[in-house]
Amino acid sequence: MVKHFKIVFLILGVSLVGLQAAMADPAQWKKEGWDKTDFSKSIIDFGQIFSGGPPKDGIPSLDDPKFHRVNDEKDLGPDEPVIGLEINGDARGYPVRILMWHEIVNDTVGGVPVAVTYCPLCNTSIVFKRELDGRLLDFGTTGKLRFSDLVMYDRQTESWWQQFTGKAIVGQMTGKVLTPVPSRLESFAQFKKRFPNGKVLAVDKRFDRSYGLNPYVNYDSSKAPFLYRGDMPEGIPPMARVVAFKSEGEFYAVSLALLREMGSMTMGQVRLQWRKGQNSALDSSMIKKGRDVGNVIVQKMVSDMAIDIRYEVTFAFAFHAFHPERPIKTSR
């Protein structure tokens, strides 16, 4: 059902723009199960919200995740992407082949409650701390999109949160911002090399999903994003991948094609590196056969030590949508 929703809406998305905008109405949303959400509090135009197809929790988060040792993983191809996370010596890999169908994993890693999130329409993989102002939150999917990006909700207040920014945009928590945790979008082989004793998220057999398949075939080579209404970036195709990061209070983005050409580059105190050997999750119908988009490492030099910082390998349109004032570096 979820797969069919995604494919149908992907095909019909352009013609549905006007319809979805017309349905951006809190009164209608309350009828859809959002009666606990305080729509009197918001920092966005409700007309920016679109239905992605599935209803509330129609894409189910994983709330009791199970893991096995990296050496016991039999299904992942060596170049398949995983979200690699290490906190206090606890290393875990979250395969995109699973996140594609669940988008959120509520977990505790190294004693720290986190939400591991992935939005396929923006290709954004971001980890957030789930504790905020002394309160423990857990997250689910709203089935809504804003700027073609996942809109999450917390089950404690049913406020809506923008995945790309980690900011609450509707409801009681409006204006609050989740703390991001550095992670890597890397190949399974790279994760396994870094953490030979690490753990990998296992398939939850309670769900019947086509793990390993990509329901967005050729999405990352399409001309335009899904259900997006907004300005496009200049000087770069909207679906081109960019490496986005924050340094000294400012957001930056570099074309992945440029980083791939250079191999490595330094911007201020931040060093970016590219190495081959990671499949695109949004290319071939089988993720393990996706074209090579490479591995990216983004680190900051602190007292002669290279420290991982938060980054995303996202699409140019998404970075521009949330940071329209910031240029995207496309040349040396």
PANUKE-7530 format. One record per residue (C-alpha): residue number from 1; z, x, y. Coordinates in nm, 2 decimals. Layout:
<bados>
{NUM, {Z, X, Y}}
...
</bados>
This chain:
<bados>
{1, {0.00, 0.00, 0.00}}
{2, {0.09, 0.27, 0.25}}
{3, {-0.22, 0.47, 0.17}}
{4, {-0.44, 0.16, 0.21}}
{5, {-0.27, 0.08, 0.55}}
{6, {-0.34, 0.44, 0.67}}
{7, {-0.70, 0.45, 0.56}}
{8, {-0.79, 0.10, 0.70}}
{9, {-0.63, 0.16, 1.03}}
{10, {-0.79, 0.51, 1.05}}
{11, {-1.13, 0.35, 1.01}}
{12, {-1.06, 0.06, 1.25}}
{13, {-0.84, 0.24, 1.49}}
{14, {-1.07, 0.25, 1.79}}
{15, {-1.15, -0.12, 1.78}}
{16, {-0.78, -0.20, 1.74}}
{17, {-0.67, -0.03, 2.06}}
{18, {-0.68, -0.34, 2.28}}
{19, {-0.51, -0.55, 2.01}}
{20, {-0.23, -0.31, 1.95}}
{21, {-0.16, -0.27, 2.33}}
{22, {-0.15, -0.65, 2.35}}
{23, {0.12, -0.65, 2.08}}
{24, {0.34, -0.41, 2.26}}
{25, {0.60, -0.67, 2.33}}
{26, {0.98, -0.64, 2.26}}
{27, {0.99, -1.01, 2.18}}
{28, {0.74, -0.96, 1.90}}
{29, {0.91, -0.64, 1.79}}
{30, {1.24, -0.83, 1.75}}
{31, {1.07, -1.07, 1.51}}
{32, {0.96, -0.76, 1.31}}
{33, {1.31, -0.66, 1.24}}
{34, {1.41, -0.48, 1.56}}
{35, {1.68, -0.73, 1.67}}
{36, {1.94, -0.45, 1.70}}
{37, {1.73, -0.23, 1.93}}
{38, {1.82, -0.25, 2.30}}
{39, {1.48, -0.29, 2.47}}
{40, {1.64, -0.32, 2.81}}
{41, {1.68, 0.06, 2.80}}
{42, {1.36, 0.27, 2.79}}
{43, {1.19, 0.56, 2.96}}
{44, {0.83, 0.47, 2.86}}
{45, {0.56, 0.22, 2.92}}
{46, {0.57, -0.02, 2.62}}
{47, {0.19, -0.04, 2.64}}
{48, {0.19, 0.32, 2.50}}
{49, {0.33, 0.20, 2.17}}
{50, {0.09, 0.12, 1.89}}
{51, {0.14, -0.01, 1.54}}
{52, {0.03, 0.26, 1.29}}
{53, {0.00, -0.01, 1.01}}
{54, {0.31, 0.01, 0.80}}
{55, {0.62, -0.19, 0.90}}
{56, {0.97, -0.06, 0.97}}
{57, {1.05, 0.18, 0.69}}
{58, {0.71, 0.11, 0.53}}
{59, {0.69, 0.49, 0.51}}
{60, {1.02, 0.55, 0.34}}
{61, {1.23, 0.85, 0.45}}
{62, {1.40, 1.06, 0.18}}
{63, {1.77, 1.02, 0.22}}
{64, {1.90, 1.17, -0.10}}
{65, {1.67, 1.46, -0.15}}
{66, {1.66, 1.66, -0.48}}
{67, {1.56, 2.02, -0.52}}
{68, {1.47, 2.27, -0.78}}
{69, {1.43, 2.65, -0.78}}
{70, {1.11, 2.80, -0.65}}
{71, {1.03, 2.94, -0.99}}
{72, {1.06, 2.60, -1.15}}
{73, {0.79, 2.45, -0.91}}
{74, {0.48, 2.38, -1.12}}
{75, {0.26, 2.15, -0.90}}
{76, {0.23, 2.34, -0.57}}
{77, {-0.07, 2.56, -0.52}}
{78, {0.02, 2.91, -0.37}}
{79, {-0.15, 2.83, -0.04}}
{80, {-0.02, 2.48, 0.00}}
{81, {0.18, 2.43, 0.32}}
{82, {0.56, 2.38, 0.31}}
{83, {0.81, 2.36, 0.59}}
{84, {1.03, 2.66, 0.53}}
{85, {1.39, 2.63, 0.65}}
{86, {1.69, 2.86, 0.62}}
{87, {2.04, 2.79, 0.76}}
{88, {2.35, 3.00, 0.67}}
{89, {2.18, 3.15, 0.37}}
{90, {2.06, 2.82, 0.23}}
{91, {1.68, 2.83, 0.21}}
{92, {1.47, 2.52, 0.13}}
{93, {1.10, 2.45, 0.12}}
{94, {0.97, 2.10, 0.20}}
{95, {0.61, 2.06, 0.07}}
{96, {0.38, 1.88, 0.31}}
{97, {0.23, 1.71, 0.00}}
{98, {0.56, 1.51, -0.01}}
{99, {0.62, 1.49, 0.36}}
{100, {0.27, 1.34, 0.40}}
{101, {0.41, 1.02, 0.23}}
{102, {0.76, 1.01, 0.37}}
{103, {0.75, 1.19, 0.71}}
{104, {1.13, 1.23, 0.73}}
{105, {1.39, 1.39, 0.50}}
{106, {1.75, 1.34, 0.60}}
{107, {1.93, 1.65, 0.45}}
{108, {2.22, 1.89, 0.49}}
{109, {2.12, 2.26, 0.48}}
{110, {2.38, 2.54, 0.50}}
{111, {2.64, 2.28, 0.60}}
{112, {2.42, 2.15, 0.89}}
{113, {2.29, 1.79, 0.88}}
{114, {1.92, 1.80, 0.97}}
{115, {1.62, 1.58, 0.98}}
{116, {1.30, 1.75, 0.85}}
{117, {1.00, 1.57, 1.00}}
{118, {0.63, 1.58, 0.97}}
{119, {0.37, 1.37, 1.16}}
{120, {0.03, 1.41, 0.99}}
{121, {-0.16, 1.26, 1.29}}
{122, {-0.04, 1.54, 1.52}}
{123, {0.03, 1.79, 1.24}}
{124, {0.37, 1.85, 1.38}}
{125, {0.65, 1.98, 1.15}}
{126, {0.98, 1.98, 1.34}}
{127, {1.34, 2.01, 1.22}}
{128, {1.62, 1.86, 1.42}}
{129, {2.00, 1.86, 1.39}}
{130, {2.13, 1.52, 1.31}}
{131, {2.46, 1.55, 1.49}}
{132, {2.45, 1.45, 1.85}}
{133, {2.75, 1.41, 2.08}}
{134, {2.99, 1.41, 1.78}}
{135, {2.79, 1.14, 1.60}}
{136, {2.60, 1.18, 1.28}}
{137, {2.26, 1.01, 1.27}}
{138, {2.01, 0.95, 1.00}}
{139, {1.65, 0.86, 1.07}}
{140, {1.38, 0.63, 0.94}}
{141, {1.02, 0.55, 1.04}}
{142, {0.94, 0.27, 1.28}}
{143, {0.58, 0.23, 1.18}}
{144, {0.49, 0.28, 1.55}}
{145, {0.30, 0.56, 1.72}}
{146, {0.30, 0.69, 2.08}}
{147, {0.03, 0.93, 2.17}}
{148, {-0.06, 0.92, 1.80}}
{149, {0.28, 1.07, 1.72}}
{150, {0.55, 0.94, 1.49}}
{151, {0.81, 0.72, 1.65}}
{152, {1.14, 0.76, 1.45}}
{153, {1.45, 0.55, 1.47}}
{154, {1.82, 0.62, 1.40}}
{155, {1.99, 0.38, 1.17}}
{156, {2.32, 0.39, 1.37}}
{157, {2.18, 0.23, 1.69}}
{158, {1.82, 0.16, 1.60}}
{159, {1.71, 0.35, 1.91}}
{160, {1.35, 0.48, 1.89}}
{161, {1.29, 0.86, 1.91}}
{162, {0.97, 1.06, 1.98}}
{163, {0.91, 1.31, 1.70}}
{164, {0.72, 1.55, 1.92}}
{165, {0.99, 1.59, 2.18}}
{166, {1.30, 1.49, 1.99}}
{167, {1.39, 1.25, 2.28}}
{168, {1.51, 0.89, 2.25}}
{169, {1.26, 0.67, 2.43}}
{170, {1.39, 0.32, 2.37}}
{171, {1.74, 0.18, 2.30}}
{172, {2.10, 0.27, 2.34}}
{173, {2.04, 0.64, 2.30}}
{174, {1.75, 0.65, 2.56}}
{175, {1.73, 0.99, 2.73}}
{176, {1.93, 1.18, 2.46}}
{177, {1.76, 1.48, 2.31}}
{178, {1.80, 1.62, 1.95}}
{179, {1.85, 1.99, 1.91}}
{180, {1.55, 2.15, 1.72}}
{181, {1.61, 2.41, 1.45}}
{182, {1.36, 2.69, 1.40}}
{183, {1.15, 2.66, 1.08}}
{184, {0.81, 2.78, 0.96}}
{185, {0.50, 2.59, 0.85}}
{186, {0.39, 2.84, 0.58}}
{187, {0.23, 2.87, 0.24}}
{188, {0.44, 2.81, -0.07}}
{189, {0.36, 3.17, -0.17}}
{190, {0.50, 3.30, 0.16}}
{191, {0.81, 3.09, 0.13}}
{192, {0.86, 3.21, -0.22}}
{193, {0.82, 3.57, -0.11}}
{194, {1.07, 3.53, 0.16}}
{195, {1.32, 3.34, -0.05}}
{196, {1.28, 3.42, -0.42}}
{197, {1.61, 3.23, -0.49}}
{198, {1.53, 2.94, -0.26}}
{199, {1.49, 2.58, -0.34}}
{200, {1.20, 2.34, -0.32}}
{201, {1.21, 1.96, -0.25}}
{202, {1.13, 1.78, -0.57}}
{203, {0.93, 1.46, -0.61}}
{204, {1.14, 1.15, -0.60}}
{205, {1.03, 0.95, -0.90}}
{206, {1.15, 0.63, -0.75}}
{207, {0.84, 0.62, -0.53}}
{208, {0.49, 0.58, -0.65}}
{209, {0.28, 0.80, -0.42}}
{210, {-0.03, 1.01, -0.46}}
{211, {0.15, 1.34, -0.40}}
{212, {-0.10, 1.62, -0.35}}
{213, {-0.37, 1.40, -0.21}}
{214, {-0.45, 1.37, 0.16}}
{215, {-0.51, 1.01, 0.28}}
{216, {-0.66, 1.15, 0.60}}
{217, {-0.97, 1.32, 0.45}}
{218, {-1.15, 1.54, 0.71}}
{219, {-0.91, 1.42, 0.99}}
{220, {-0.86, 1.76, 1.14}}
{221, {-1.24, 1.80, 1.18}}
{222, {-1.29, 1.46, 1.34}}
{223, {-1.39, 1.43, 1.71}}
{224, {-1.09, 1.22, 1.82}}
{225, {-0.73, 1.14, 1.71}}
{226, {-0.62, 0.82, 1.55}}
{227, {-0.50, 0.54, 1.78}}
{228, {-0.48, 0.76, 2.09}}
{229, {-0.53, 0.64, 2.44}}
{230, {-0.48, 0.91, 2.69}}
{231, {-0.64, 1.21, 2.87}}
{232, {-0.80, 1.48, 2.66}}
{233, {-0.74, 1.85, 2.73}}
{234, {-1.00, 2.05, 2.91}}
{235, {-1.18, 2.35, 2.76}}
{236, {-1.08, 2.29, 2.40}}
{237, {-1.17, 2.02, 2.14}}
{238, {-0.89, 1.76, 2.11}}
{239, {-0.85, 1.82, 1.74}}
{240, {-0.84, 2.20, 1.76}}
{241, {-0.51, 2.35, 1.64}}
{242, {-0.29, 2.52, 1.89}}
{243, {0.04, 2.71, 1.85}}
{244, {0.30, 2.55, 2.08}}
{245, {0.64, 2.70, 2.17}}
{246, {0.90, 2.71, 2.44}}
{247, {1.02, 3.03, 2.62}}
{248, {1.23, 3.07, 2.92}}
{249, {1.24, 2.70, 2.98}}
{250, {0.86, 2.66, 2.98}}
{251, {0.62, 2.53, 2.72}}
{252, {0.32, 2.73, 2.61}}
{253, {0.02, 2.67, 2.38}}
{254, {-0.23, 2.92, 2.24}}
{255, {-0.55, 2.83, 2.06}}
{256, {-0.51, 2.90, 1.69}}
{257, {-0.87, 3.02, 1.69}}
{258, {-0.78, 3.28, 1.95}}
{259, {-0.46, 3.39, 1.76}}
{260, {-0.67, 3.41, 1.44}}
{261, {-0.92, 3.63, 1.61}}
{262, {-0.66, 3.87, 1.75}}
{263, {-0.43, 3.87, 1.45}}
{264, {-0.12, 3.91, 1.68}}
{265, {-0.04, 3.87, 2.05}}
{266, {0.26, 3.90, 2.28}}
{267, {0.34, 3.66, 2.56}}
{268, {0.65, 3.78, 2.75}}
{269, {0.92, 3.83, 2.49}}
{270, {0.75, 3.62, 2.23}}
{271, {0.53, 3.76, 1.96}}
{272, {0.28, 3.55, 1.76}}
{273, {0.12, 3.66, 1.44}}
{274, {-0.15, 3.50, 1.22}}
{275, {-0.22, 3.58, 0.85}}
{276, {-0.46, 3.41, 0.61}}
{277, {-0.36, 3.21, 0.31}}
{278, {-0.25, 2.85, 0.40}}
{279, {-0.44, 2.53, 0.32}}
{280, {-0.50, 2.26, 0.58}}
{281, {-0.32, 1.95, 0.46}}
{282, {-0.57, 1.73, 0.66}}
{283, {-0.90, 1.85, 0.53}}
{284, {-1.00, 1.80, 0.16}}
{285, {-0.89, 1.50, -0.04}}
{286, {-0.67, 1.75, -0.24}}
{287, {-0.44, 1.95, -0.02}}
{288, {-0.45, 2.25, -0.25}}
{289, {-0.83, 2.27, -0.19}}
{290, {-0.81, 2.24, 0.19}}
{291, {-0.97, 2.51, 0.40}}
{292, {-0.77, 2.81, 0.50}}
{293, {-0.60, 2.77, 0.84}}
{294, {-0.36, 3.06, 0.80}}
{295, {0.01, 3.12, 0.84}}
{296, {0.17, 3.16, 1.19}}
{297, {0.49, 3.34, 1.27}}
{298, {0.65, 3.30, 1.62}}
{299, {0.94, 3.53, 1.71}}
{300, {1.14, 3.64, 2.01}}
{301, {1.27, 3.99, 2.05}}
{302, {1.64, 3.99, 2.11}}
{303, {1.82, 4.33, 2.11}}
{304, {1.54, 4.49, 1.92}}
{305, {1.56, 4.21, 1.66}}
{306, {1.28, 3.96, 1.59}}
{307, {1.43, 3.61, 1.58}}
{308, {1.23, 3.31, 1.47}}
{309, {1.20, 3.04, 1.74}}
{310, {1.09, 2.68, 1.72}}
{311, {0.71, 2.63, 1.72}}
{312, {0.45, 2.38, 1.61}}
{313, {0.09, 2.43, 1.49}}
{314, {-0.03, 2.10, 1.64}}
{315, {-0.35, 1.95, 1.78}}
{316, {-0.46, 2.02, 2.14}}
{317, {-0.46, 1.65, 2.23}}
{318, {-0.09, 1.62, 2.13}}
{319, {0.03, 1.92, 2.33}}
{320, {-0.17, 1.79, 2.63}}
{321, {-0.03, 1.44, 2.59}}
{322, {0.33, 1.56, 2.61}}
{323, {0.28, 1.86, 2.84}}
{324, {-0.02, 1.76, 3.06}}
{325, {0.07, 2.01, 3.33}}
{326, {0.07, 2.31, 3.10}}
{327, {-0.26, 2.49, 3.02}}
{328, {-0.37, 2.59, 2.67}}
{329, {-0.46, 2.96, 2.64}}
{330, {-0.81, 2.98, 2.48}}
{331, {-0.92, 3.33, 2.58}}
{332, {-0.78, 3.69, 2.60}}
</bados>
